[in-house]
Amino acid sequence: PIKSLAQQIAELARDSIKKTRSLARSLYPEVLDRNGLAEALRELAVTVEESFPICCQVRVSRLKLDRGLSLHFFRIAQEALMNAVGHASASRVEIEVEADSRRIWMIISDNGQGSLETEDRGGPELLNMRQHAETLGGGVRIESSPGQGNRIICWAPRPL
């Protein structure tokens, strides 16, 4: 019984170390500097899928974005994923980043319970998303209704 208990403790310790490293990487994802927003979002999706029972898909147009814009969009995606996992009870999330001639768009859709029913609800995640978008000179719009999931649309001016 002692050997079994020691093995359980060792496994818990290994799991804790793995999660701590993952958390540290998410605080500032080095992959963002090395490989850009698309790869950072893909890595974030894998991390979330490994930690929660959720499927994350990422589609990013071939864009060259500066470090600041990429970091703010990454933070918005993190907040949206935490909302989908923690509040919306979603089993699937899709993150799409695209651009037109004037703006960069990120659309995050989930199949959850529609926890962001109105623009002024949503708690700290929504506030944080808005602050990141406003820092870039952009904004956030929420489309949500009970039982229909959430669709978070954020945008920022396209750099010249």
N, C-alpha and C positions, 0 to 999 in steps of 0.2 A: 504493500500500500504506500509506503514512503517513496519508493522508486516511481510509482505511477504519479504521485502528487508532485514530485520533483520534475518529471517530464511535462506535466501540465503547466507548472510555473515557468519552466524554460520556454515552452511554446508561447505562453502569454507574453513573456519578456521579448521574444523574437518578434511577435506581432506588434507589440508596442513600439519597438525600435523602428520597424518598417513604417508604421503609421506616422511616427514622429518625423522620419526622413521625408515622407511624402508631404507632410504639412510644411516642413521647412522649404521644400522645393516649390510649393505653391505660393509661399510668401513673396518670393521673387523668382519666377521661373527662368532659369538661365537659358532655356531653349528659346525663349522669346528673343533674346539678343542673337543667339546663334542661327536660328532657323525661321524666325518670324512668327506672326500671329497664328497662321494656319497650324503649324506644328505644335505650338503651345496649346491651342484649343484641343487638338487631337490628344495630346498627352493628358490634359485635364479630363477629357472624356474618359480615357482609359482608367485614370485614377478613381474617378467617380464610379465607374462600372465595377471596379474591383472592391469598392467599399460599400456599395449599396445595390439593391436589386433593381437596377435601372439600365436601360439601353440608351446610349448617347451617340447621335450621329452628327458629324461636322462636315459642312460644305463651305469652302472658302474660294472665292474667285481668285484668280492670279493677280494679286495686288501687292504692291511694294508700299508698305506703310511705315511711317516713322515710329521710333521707339515709344514716344509719349502716347500717341494715338493707340498703338498696339497694346500698351499696358492698360490704358483705361478701358478699352474694349474687353481685354482679358478679365479685368476686375468685374465688369458688368456681367460677363458670362458666368463667373464664379458665383456672384450673388444670385443670378437667375437659377443656376443649378442647385444652390443651397435651398432656394425657395421651392423648387420642384421636388426635391428630396424631403425637405423638412416640413413643408406645409401643404403642398398640393397633392402628395401621395401619387406622384406620377410614376409610370413604369417606362416611359419613353420621352426623350428630349431631343429636339433637333436644333442645331445652331447653324445658321447660314450667314455668311458675310459676303456682301456684294457692293458694287459701286455704280453710280451713274456719273454724269459729267460734273455734278455739283456736290454730291454727298457720298459718304461711306455709310452703309446700312448694316446693322446686325439684327437678325430676327431670331428669337429663341422661342420655340413652341414646345409645349408639353401636353400630355394627354391626362393631366391630373384633374382634380376636382374643381378647378376654377377658383382658386383661393384669392385671387386679386380682382374681386368683383368690380371695383371702381378705381379710378385714378388715385383717390386719396386714401386707399387702404393698402396694406401690404407690409407695414412695419419697416424695420431698419434696412432690409434688403432693397426695397423699392427706393427708399431715401438715398441709399448709397449709390444705386444705379443712376438716379437722377443727378447726383452730385458729380459723378464721373462724366456723364454726358454733358452737363453744363460746363464743366471745366474745359471741354473740347469745343464749346460753342454750339453744342447740339441739344438733343432732348431725348425723352423716352415717352412712349405711348403704350398703354396696356389695353389689350383686347381680351376680355375674359367674361365668362358667365358660368354659373354653377353647373357642374357636370360636363363642361365643354373644354376644360383645360385653359391654359394661359398662352397668350401670344404677346411677347415683349418685343417692341420695335424700338431700336435706338439708332440714332444717326448723329453724324458729325460732318462738318464741312470737309470736302475733299481738299487736301493740301494742293497748292498750285505747283 
